[in-house]
Amino acid sequence: MASSAEAAGRAGVGSVIRDRGQGTVFWVGVLGPLMVRSSGEPVPVPAPKQRVILATLALRAGQVASYDELEEIVWDGAPPAGARVAIRNYVKRLRQILGPVAGRRIVTRDPGYALEAEPDEVDALRFTALCSKGSEAIRFDTPPGSGPGAWELLGEAIGLWRGNPLVDVPSNVLI
């Protein structure tokens, strides 16, 4: 049986996604340990609260996470006084850690922050899209040869999972 790495190396539908973002400009993985790639290179995010913020923004890619929501998630429902200032500082440091390519994907939007990412750039979003396409292919019985089949799409979706989601993100509220 082929390993995940061997399977990722073979060309096929979504092979850029299967190889966990290698060679892509930006990619965030939450379907397992938190993982970030920028310009094809892994970017470690060691600080726990920054990991929580990044995971929150990735799960809501394209949508604003308000300061209030981030405070609740980062401090598991019990934010300290001055939490808003701390969130700003965590985001500033997170942008610096992510570097110039990935860091600018975190944008300030009233009343908080958002992660600008395409569905292919966050594994959970890709998973949802593949499941929807696979379900549609089953419902409409897509003819063979007219595109990826239902089982191929659903198999690719399952292949995105790398373990327990957010296993290394310390937040009881987020999970």
N, C-alpha and C positions, 0 to 999 in steps of 0.2 A: 504494500500500500504506500502511495506517495505521501511524503510529508507536506505540511502546509507551504513550506518554502519552495519545494519542488513544484507543487501545484501552482504557486504564484508565478514561478518562472515561465510556465507554459503560456503561450498566447491564447487568448480566448476573450469572450465577452467580459468586459470590465476588468481586464488584467491589471490596469493601472490601480484600480481599487484593491484587487486581491493582494497586490504586493505591499499593502498597507501604506500607500502614499509615496513610495520611493520614486523619485524622478518627477514628482508633482511639485508645483510651486508652494502649495499650502494644503495641509490635511490635518484633521483632528479626529482621534479615535476615542470613543467612550464605551464601546462594546467590549470591555475588558479593562485593563489598566489604562489610565489616561495617557494618551500618546499624541505628540505633536511632531509634524514634519514641516520644515520650511526650506524651500529650494532643494528638496530631496534629502535633507539631513535631519536626523532626530534632534529635537530641542527639548532638553530636560527642564521640567518645571518642578523644582524641589520643594518650594514653600507650600505647606498644606493649604493655607487660606487662598493663595493664588490658584492652586489646583481646583479648589471649590468654585472660585469665580469663573475660571476658564471652562470648567465642565458645565456650569449653569448657562453660560453664554453659548456654548456649543449646542446644548440641547434645545436652545431657543434661537438658533441662528436666524438672523434677519429680523428678530423681534427684540424690543427693548426689555431689559430686565431693570426694573426700577431700583433706586437705592434701597427703598424699604424691603423689597423682595430679596435683594442681595444680602442685606443685613440679617434678615431672618434665616437665610440659608447658610451663610458663613458662620454664624454664631448659634446655629441650631435653635432658633426661636428666642434667644436671650441676648440680643445685641447690647454691648456696653455703651455707656455715654461716649460720644465722640466717634461712633461707628461709621458715620458718613465720611469723616475725614480719613479714617483708616481705610475704608473702601477705596477712596480716591488714591491713596498712597499704594495700596496693593495693586490697583490697576496700572498705575504709573510704572511700578516695578515689573509687573507682568509684561507690559509692552516692551520694556527694555530687555527682558529675558528672551522674549520671542524674536527680537531683532527687527530690522527695518521692513522686511517683507511681511512677516506674520503679525508683528506688533501693530502695524497700521490697520489691520483688520478689526481691531477692537476700537469702536467709535463711540464718542460721547453723543448721546441722544437724550433729550429731555424725556423722562425724568431719571435717566441712568445711563446704561451702556448697552451696546449691541455688538454682536460678532457678525461681520459681513462675510458670509460664506455661501458658496453654491452647494446644492444638494450633494454633489460628488465629493465635496471637501469635508464632510462630517459623516463618519460611518453610520451613525444612527439615522441620519436623513437619507443616506443611500439605501440603507436597509428598508426603510419605509417605502421608498420609491420602487425598489425592486419587488417588494411584496405586493404593492399595488399593481405593478405591471404583470407580475406572475398571476395574480388573481384575475386580472382582466383577460389574460391569455387563456386561462381555464374557462372563464365564463363564455368567451366568444370563440373558443376552440380554434385558436390561431392555426392556420394550415402550416404543415412542415415546410421549411425553407423560406417562409415569409418573414423571418426574424427570429430572435431567440425564443425558444419554447418556454412554456410555463415552468417546467422542472428545472431548466437551466437557470432561469431568472431566480427561482426560489432557492435553488442550490447556491447560487452566488450570494444571495441575501444571508443564508445561514453561514456561509464561509466568512462573512465579515466579523462574526463573533470570535473574540480572542480569549474569552473567559467570562467571569462575572463582571457585569458592567460596573464601572466606576469603583472597582475594588480598592483602589488606592486613593480615593477621594474622601476625606474625612468629613462627611456631612450626613446626619440622620434625616434631615429635612429634605435634601435633594433626592435621596434614594427612596 
